[in-house]
Amino acid sequence: MSAISQDLSQEDVQLRSAIDRSLRHPVMFFFTSGAAWLAVSLLLGLLSSIKVHSPEFASGWPFLTYGRVFPAHMSAMVYGWACQAGFGTLIWLMARLSRQECKHVGVILTAGHLWNLAVAVGVVSILAGHGTGKPWLDFPSFVWPGMILSYAAITVWSIVQFRCRPAGHVYISQWFLLGALIWFPWVFLTGNVVVHHFGGSPLMAVAVNAWYRSALVLMYFVPVGVAAAYYLAPKVSGRPVYSYSLGIMGFWTLAVVGPWAGMQKLAGVPIPNSLVSIGAAALVLFAIPAITVAVNILRTAGSRNEVVTNSPSLHFTMAGISGLLILGLLGVVMSLEDALRFTQFSMAGYGYEMLALYGFFSMCMFGAIYFIVPRLTRREWLSRRLIRMHFWFSVYGSAFIVLFAIIGGLFQGIGQEDYLQPWIDAASRTHGYAVGTTIAWVFVLISNFFFFIHLGLMWLRLGRRSAHPTLLHSHHPASPHGPEGDVEEILAGRA
């Protein structure tokens, strides 16, 4: 019996190695190009933050005006970094969980280059003054068809792999990955077609734009981030998922409430009040899947405190899941009618979006990258110190960005509601918080400089050769089933 088990284990190791070899180039391409776009986005974010409290900064350069830099910053963050980090994580996770090698690497790489070309054209067009002025849909209308075609070429093979997987159990991660695969093209096509090409009411175009931003977060970034967490928590800790039923409940709750949120941002706008009320109710109900995911992940890995303490992947993943929990609870507060009065047209909305994109999603993607890259390159990370600096600078930087933006936005909203005072009074209320946001952006920029250098060295296969994973504390010995240990795939989804 032990000989049979050993043969099966060896066969499983060989299969995982073959899957990693087949996906090495496309996944590393998405991670490294995404990291490069993250650096661009953070530089633009720092510039836009400076111009909030110092409008005269770089005023002689038309392409560096706030009206161009800020949308370029958000577009680079969403489509350059977040989408590509999601692509790399998604196709690797689906291949691993479906136990299928990738047979179409050339197609995926070609589509990846097309996606990056489209993003580059879009960002340059925004800086040149040809943006549309619609948040998260600022790219010129000729850009999005190439993006949706490249997305289809990148992800269709993941659906094929799932369809051809060995019959049996469907992991929780696969539920969320399938949801993201199907929901992204629906959200992306609806937003771009309606906003750019339908000549209806401009008010409804604004409403669809607001829905699009919320739906892209809830229907793509949340599922991919949660799928990575559901894979890594049991995989690294060596424990099964705390509750499979709780995971499925979280998935279906997200599937039901996610598509309805978004239009609560337009309270007071002359659109049907029912749309605003439904959007607010949906964002309140989003707290349910956020809480179920947080409970499930924390109960899965929380009993192995020494593993969480030593594992870079779980460090970032737990921080990301904590960000998701805060995102769900903050959505409840910001959807209340009294709160909307003060946050609707202020920088508080930016704080909420950065919590979603960086405080939750990016942290989960960093955790996935720290786990996946050594398996693709057959090298280990070079420096524990760089990983620790990346983590702490990211945590503190993103936390202060969100905190300063939301608190400053509340004071800004209070000033805007006081119609007896000049509007400049409302703007002056945010000055100190805008300066604090700029300093926080410096922290985030520094943290990701370390990350980009580290990832680039791994891409060049300059990582150290080692049979043991990179841990945050060198005195803690690694073991095959300890931190970052490659335990059986079955632990990634069973009850």
N, C-alpha and C positions, 0 to 999 in steps of 0.2 A: 504493500500500500504506500509506504514512504517513497519507494522508487517511482511509482506512478505520479505521486504528488510532486516529486522533484522534477520529473519530466514536464509535467504541466506548468510548473513554475518557470522552468527554463524556457519553454515555448512562449509563455506569456511575456517574459522579459524580451525575448527576441522580437515578438510582435510589436511591443511598445517602442523598441529601438527602431524598427522599420518605419513605424508611423512618424516618429520624430525625424528620421532622415528624410522622409518624403516631404515633410512640411518645413524643413529647416529654412530654406530660402524665402518662401512667401511670408512666413510668420515673422522672421527676423526683419524682413523688409518693412512690414507694417509697423513693427515696434520701433525700429530706428527712424523711419521717416516720420512716424507719429511723434517721436521724441523731438525731432528737429522742428516740426510745426509747433510743438508745445513751447519750445524756446522762443520761436517767433511770436507766438501769442502772448507769452509772458512779457516780452519786451514791449509789445504794443500795449498790453494792459498797464504796464508801468507808465508809459508815456501818457495814456489816456487818464490815468489817475493823477499824474502831475498836473495835467491841464485843467482838472476840475478845480484845484485850489490856486493854480498859477497859470491863467489863460495866456499870458504873454510868453510863456515858455515855447521856444521854437516857432514863434508866430510868423517868421519870415518864410516858412516852408508850407506852401498850401496843402501838400499831401499829408502834413502832420497836424492838421486841424482836428479838433475833437470829433467833429461830425464824420471824419473819415477813419481816424485811428481807432475809435471805439468799436464800430461795426467790423472793421478788419480784425481787431483783437478777438471778438466773439466768434466770428466766422472761422478764424484759424484754430481757435480752441475747440469748437464743435466739430468741424469737418476735417481739419488737419490732424488734430491729436485724438480727440475722443472717439470719433468714428473709426479711425485706423487702429487704435489700441483695441477697440471692440472687435474689429475684423480679425486681428491676429489671435486674440483670445478665443473668439467664437469658433474659428475653423479648427484650432488645435484641440479645444475641449470636445467638440463634436466628433472629431476623428478618434480621439482617445476613448471616449465613452462608447462610440459605435464600433470600435475595434476595426477600423478600416483605414488602409493607407490612402494617401492622396495620389490620384492618377493624372491630374491635370494641373501640375505646378506651373507650366508655361502660361496657361490661360489666366490663372490667378495673378501671376506676376505682371503680365501685360495689363490686366484690368487694374491692378494696383498702381501702375505707372500712369494710366489714364486718369484715375481718381486724383492722384497728386497733381497732374497737369491741370485738371479742372479746378482744383482748389487754388493752385498758384495763379491761374488766370483770374479767378474770382477775387482773390485778395488784392492783386495788383489793380484790378478794375475798380475796386472800392477806394483804394488809395489815390487812384487817378481821378476820382470824382464821378465814376459811372455806376455807383451802387444804387440799389432801388430804394433805400431808406426804410426797408421793412425788416425789423429785427429777426435775425437768424435766416432770413431769406434775402439778404442784401446782394447776393451774387446776381450779375446780369442774367436775364431769363434764358440766354442761349447756353448757359453753363450746365444747368441741372439735367438735361437729357443725357449728356455724357456721364454724369455721376450715377444716374439710376441704371444705365447700361453696365457700367463697371461694377456696381454693387451686385447686379444679377450674376455677372460672370464670376465674381468672388465667392458668393454664398450659395449658389445653386448646388454646388458639389456637396455642401454640408447636408442639404436635404436629401440628396442621393445617398450619402453615407448612412444617414439615419434610416432611410428606407431599406438599405441592404444590410443592416446590422444583424447579428445573430438574434434569433427570436428569444424573447425573455423580458427581463425587467427593464422598465424605462426609468432612468435616474431623474431625480428632481432637477438637476442641472439641465438635462435635456428638455424638460418641459419649458423652462425659461428660455433656453436657446431657441427652440422652435418658435416660441412666441415672438421673440425679437426678430427672427428671420422673416416671419410673415407680416408682422406689424410695421416694420420699417418702411418697406415699399409703399404700403397703403398710406401711412402718414406723410411720407416724402412726396409722393405723387399728388395726393389731395392738396397739400399745402401749396406746392409750386404751381399746379394747374389752376387752382381757384384764384390764388392771389395774383399770379402773373398774366393769366390768359383769359379769364372770364371778365367780361365788361359789365358786371352787375354793380350793385351798390358799393361805394367805397367803404361804408360802415361795416358791411358784412365781410369785406376783404380784411379789414382790421380785426374783426372778430375771429376769422379763420386763422389769421396770423398769430393771434394770442393763443388759440387752440393748438396750433402747430407746435409752438415752443413747449407747451406743457406736454403734449402727446409725445413729442420726440424724447423728452426726459422719461416719462412714465412708461412708454411702450417700447423703447429701445435701450436707453442707457440703464434704467433700473433692472430690466431682465438680464442683460449681459453681466452687469456687476453682481447681481444676486447669484447668477449661475456660477460665476467664478468663486464666490464665497462658499456656495454649497459644495463645490468640488474640493476646494483647498482645506476647509475646516476639518472634514473627516479624513482627508488624504494625509495631511500633515500630523494631525493629532493621533491617528490610528484608532479612532472611535467612529462607530456608525452615526449617521445623522440622528439627532435626538428623536424627531418625530416625522416620519414620512407623510402622515396625514396632515400635519400642520403645514408642511411645505406645499402640498397640493392645494390646501385651502388658501394659502397666501398667493399662489399662482392664479387661481380662478378669481379671487377677489380683485387682484390687480387687473385681470383681463376684463372684468365687468366695470370697474369704476374708472380705470385709466383713460378710456376714450372720451369721457364726459368732462374732464377738467379743462381749465384754461380760460374760459370766457368770464370767470369771476373777476378777472383783471379789468373788465370794462364796465364796472358798476357805475351807473349814472350816464352811460353812453346811450343814445336813443336806439337801442336794439331791444328785442323782447326781454322783459325782466326774467322770464322763465329760464332763458339761457344762462344768465348770470347766476341765478339761484342754483341751477343744476350743476354748473361748474364749481361753485363754492361747496355744495354738498359732496361732490365727487372728490374734491381735494381733502375735505374732512375725512371721508371714508378711506382715503389712501393711507391713513394712519393704521388701518387694520393690517394690510399686507406688510407695512413697514415694521410693525410690532411683531407680527408672527415670524418674519424673517430674522429679526434681531434676537428674539427668544430662542429660535431654533439653532441659529449659528452659535450664539453665546453659550447655550446649554451643551452644544456638541463639543466645542473646544475649551469652554471655561473650566472644565474639571481637570484640564491638563495645563495648569498655570506655568509650569516650567517650560513646556513646549511653546506656549504663546510668547513667553519672555525671550526665548532664544531664537525663535524662527522669524526671519525677515518677512516671509510671506504672510504669516499669521499676524505679525505686528501691523502691517499695512491693511490687511483684510479686516481685522477687528476695528481698526480706526475707521475704515470705510463703512462698516456696518453700523458703528456708532453714529456716523454722519447720516446714514439712511434713517435711523431712528429719530434723530433730531429733525431731519427733513420732514418726516411724517408729522411730528408733533408741531413743528413750526407752521406747516401748512394748515393745521387746524386753527391756530391763532390768527394767521394772516388772512384766512377766509371769512372771519367774522366781519359783519357789516361795519362795526365801529372801527376795526383795524384797517379795513380797506380804504377808509377815508384818508388815512395818513400814509399808507404805503403804496397806493395805486400809482401815483405819479412822482415817486421819489426813488432814491438810490437803494431803498430797501428791497425792491424787486431784483436788483442786481446782486445783492447779498444772497438772496434765496437761490438764484440761478448758480452762483459760484459754489454754494454749499452742495448743490446737486452735481455740478460738473467736476468740481475738484474735491470738496470735502467728502463726498461719497464715491462717485464713479472713478475718479482718477486714483484715489487711494486703493480701491479694489483692483484696478488695473496694474498699479505698481506691485501689489502683492502677487498677482498672476505672473507678471513679468519676472519677478525675482524667483519664482518657482519654475517657469517654463524655459527660460533662456539657458540655464545650465544643462537641461536635457536636450536642447537642440544643438548646442555648441560642444557638448562633452567637455566643458570646462566649468570651473567654479568661479564665483565672484572673487575679485582680487582683494577687496578691502572691507572689513567689517566697519571701519571708521566711516568710510564714504556712505555706507548704507544707513548707519545711525544718523549721520548728519542729514542725509536726504529725508529720513523719517521725521526727525524733530523739527527741522526747518519747515518742512511741509505742513506738519500738524499746527505749529504755532502760527505760521504765515497764513494758512487758509482760515484758521479759527479767527484771527484778528481781522482779516478781510471781511468775513461774514459778520462779525460782531460790529465792526465800525460802520459797515454799509447799512446794516439794519437799524442800529441805534441812530446813526446820522440821518437815515431816511425817515425815521419817526419824527425827529425834530424838524426836518425839512417839511414833512407833511403838516405838522402842527402850524408851522409858519405860513404855509400856503393856505390853510383853512382860515387864518386870521386876515380876512379881506380888508380890514381897516388899515393894515400896515402895508408898506410897499413890498413888492415881491423880492427885492434885493435883501430884505430882512430874512426871508426864508432861506435864501441861498447862503447868507453869511452864517447861519446856524450850523451848516455842515462843514465849515472850513477846517476845524480841528479834526473832525472825523475823516475828512478827505486826506489830510496830511498823514493820519494814522494808517489809512488804507494804503497810501503810497509806500510807507515804511514796511508794511506787511508784504507788499508785492516784492520788495527787495529781498525779503526772507525767502519767499517762494522761488524767486529767480535764482538765488544762490543755491538753494536745495536742488533744483533741477539742472543746474550747471554740473554739479557732481554726478547726478544721475545720467546725464547725457554722455559725459566722458566715460563713465563706467560701462554704460551700455555699448558705446562705440568700441571700446577695447574688447568686450565680449564678442561683438560682431566680427572683429578681426581675429577672433580665436586666440587672444592673448591672455585669457584667463588662466588661473593656475590649475595644474593637473592635480586632482585629488579624488580619493574615494569617499571623502566626507563632505557634507554640505557646508556652506558658509553660514556660521551661526553668529549671533550678536554678542555672545559671551564665550570666549575661548575656553574657559575652564569647564564648560559643560560638555561632556563627551557625546559624540554623535553615535547613533546606532541605526541599524537598518529600519527599525520601526519607531525611531525617535523623531526629533525635529527634522522636517524635510525628508523623512524616510519614504521610500517609494512603496507603500503598502498597497494591497490589492485594490483594484478598481471597484470591487463590490462595496467597499466601505464608503464610496462617494455617494450612495443614494439609498441604501436600504434602511428600513426602520430599525 
